[in-house]
Amino acid sequence: MTDTNEAPQIADMINGMMEKTIPVVHGMGVEATVARRGYASSTVPMEGNGNHFGVMYAGVLFTVAEVLGGALAIASFDAAAYYPLVKDLKISFRRPATTDVTAEASLDDAELDRITAAAAANGKCDFTLEATVTDANGVVVATTTGLYQLRAHGK
């Protein structure tokens, strides 16, 4: 679990992990920008991620939002005891993205406490995370609802 002062250091750690464990995400230029208890944000550049008609490729928008489940979990829970996984993710494309984008998601303390208690008791716990993806002008270009799971190592 982190406080606000540790958020950039946790984001740097997550970026290093993504580079090694999910090279395709790193290759897109997806970066965690903030990761602290209950909150995560990530960015991805437009450059190199366009499609055939000049807007950001849908899979890149999906990815910049999906990685938030892992980033938030790493910042909020004991990574030595638990790891996150995604079980389902639904995306709604709202507007075409023609600039770099930022994705954000958060969970409140009560939900974090519920997840922690359930994972401790059962070895795993599902949780829902909603993310918003905005362009450089603050326009919402996509929203996601993801079903994630916090799972104990060895389960």
ROMAR-324746 format. One record per residue (C-alpha): residue in one letter; x, y, z. Coordinates in steps of 0.05 Angstrom, whole numbers, plus 5000, padded with zeros to 4 digits. Layout:
aXYZ...
This chain:
m500050005000t502650684982d501851405001t501751994953n509252114960e510751414935a506051444875p511351644823q516151104848i510750574844a509050804773d516450744754m516550034782i510249854744n513250124679g519449694689m514949084702m510849214640e517149284598k519548604620t513048214627i508448524574p513148774519v507448924470v504549424520h511349744529g512049774453m505650164447g508550684494v503550564549e506250844614a503650854685t503751574708v500951514779a499750904822r497650984894r492750654941g486050674907y488251054844a492050934780s493051314715s496651144651t498151484585v499751284513p502051714455m498251804391e504751754351g505651044327n498750824350g494351074294n489950674248h488150704175f483851334183g488251744228v485551624298m488251204355y487450464343a481850154386g486449624416v491050164443l485250514477f483149844507t490249714532v491550384565a485250274606e486049524620v492949594652l489950034706g487149414742g494149144752a497249824769l491949984820a492449294851i500049324857a499550004891s493749814937f495049094959d500848674984a504348464919a508347944957a501847584975y497247744916y497247864841p491748164797l488547874735v483248124688k477147684678d472948124632l473148824604k467949204566i469649844528s465250384500f468450824448r465651524456r469751964408p475651864362a482352004395t487152424354t491952614410d495652264466v490751984517t490451884592a486551344629e484451384702a481050924752s479850914826l476950514883d474950794951d477650555017a471450155035e472049744970l479549654980d478249395051r472848925025i477548634972t483248555022a478848195072a475647735021a482347564988a485247405057a479346955074n478446615006g485046674970k481847114917c476747664907d473447954846f472748704838t469949184787l474049774762e471250324718a476150734677t475651374637v480151514577t480852244557d484652604502a489453184510n483453664510g479853304566v474752984519v472452294541v474351824483a472751164518t470250854582t471350154608t468449694660g473049144680l472248534723y478848384757q480947894809l485947954866r488847254875a493646974926h500146694899g499645944893k492045954884
